[in-house]
Amino acid sequence: APMAATDPQVLALAAQVTESREQDIPLLLLKLKGILSSPSLGCEESKKIKQDIYDYGLTQYCLLVLKRDHSQLRGAWATAAQLAEILSHCCVGLEMKEDPEEFYKKFLPSAIDSLLVLGKRLQARFIRAIKDKEKQDFLHWFQIVTDAICWLFGGHIQLAACVLQNDRFLQLLITDDVETAIIMMSMLNNILRINSSVLLQVEEEILHSVLDELVYKLSSTTNPAVGSAATKLLLLVAKFCKQLVQLFMARYKGLKGLLSKQWTGKGFDREVNRLLDLMYLEQSNGKGEMQKQHQAACILQAAWRGFQTRKRLKKLPQAVTTLQRNFRAKREQELQHLTKQKEEEALKLQMQLQRQRAMRLFHERQLALLEVVHASQVNKYMEEMEEKSALTIQRFWRGYRARRIFHQQKQSLKEYKAAVIIQRAACKFLEKRRRRRPLSPWKEPKGLTDEQRLALQQKVDDYIKLHPASQMSEETSKELHMQAQAKLAQFLLRSRLDQRAAQRREALLAQVNTDVELLMNAPGLAETTEKDLGAFMSRSVPVATKARQTHNMMLKYTRWPWWKKLGDEFMEDNVIPDDAINAEMETLFVGGRK
């Protein structure tokens, strides 16, 4: 079957890498950045190029280069950082259909490990650097590598747990350097936002190590940037994982005092107060809940012990009968097991004899046919037999695949219709309850007495004397009025556009639901009439022309001989090669609104 052509740039680069020396390969791999960032690429073209890059081994070359000594590369650490960025962009958006276990369970974890090793080395070089220019360069490269890691586990969510479980991530996080510590806490923030339950998936030792380091940073530093990042991380952990608030209360007993005394008034009081509120709420709920649970446990234990004692006293006379019955049942089960084993052995022997007899008959038939068929016709006969066998295998496989796809789609449509019915019933129920809710009677406010009115007037006069109003010129008032009118006009225009967009989305959703109902209630081909055809025919001439041409191409494709479709056994039946469909579509204009 015709396949989509490989991108010429990728093909040329793969040839250059194969023919070049080992020390020239890193600089050649940097050309992948220009190929991936081409402005003319669409979503499908980008996926195709990434697939070609992986199939030709260029992604594996990037990983192998990152595992080498980075100081010996041409361009040294700058080249390594750029290769890390290229590797992450090549892996994100790549969907492996052939051998996915090799890619997801071996290649991606190895890429994460290599990027963390590179980040650890850059962090060490940054800390040891003396000149300001060198420190800025190493910090910039370290930021590129951490961004590449975030991009990689953002595209593959399962890698978030892999990053946390890596020992080098903890080594990067446990540092006294301010700049790199803030970058690592930002990476941890991205991990929690992408996969909020990742802390519950890792081992308890790793969870404790991460939390210990965050609390240590709060207690050992006075830098507001580090304190703000650590506080925001603890608040994020408490919000996403409510059960970890109990761990805060039990493991870090002085955390509340540390937050309220040392970090109040440092510019992020909102996060500090929210974290303290969560901890105080958990503390108040925990005491009352523990007392209730203790009382409930005592009552349940007393009731259960009484029930077990009464049950044991009732069953004492039946103990012998139960023992005999169990013994007889066990002996009967053993006899049935032996009988079943003998029957299985006899069946295996019979099947083996039948298989040998069938093979002997097949060979005898082949010899008889070879005696009858002329020698010049033997190859033709064998080819016909192979073709019949291939067609039989293909027919059974396609039938099995079509039935499986049909059952999957049928189940999803049933679930969709059930969800629609449930939502409709819930909306009707809420609407009825909203209508039945009685309106509160109007209560006229009580009037003020003369004494209250005089006291209130005196307070107003005193406040005006203490806080005299600032004088505003007429020009300033007009300018504020014009600004308010402009902002009001912008808001009205934006709300009108949002309303039109919402109406258009509702119309499209209604059209999609109508099409789904038509497809679900469509009659079979044997029951279809001319009136039913009108519901599925498009009124647009270009669309009808496109459908007719596509149908003709599909019919032409199904009439191809079997030897042209030997590579298509695992292709979907409704997928026609792009070259066959687009052969005569260049002059077709399909009207519509973008």
Disulfide bonds with the S-S distance in Angstrom:
none
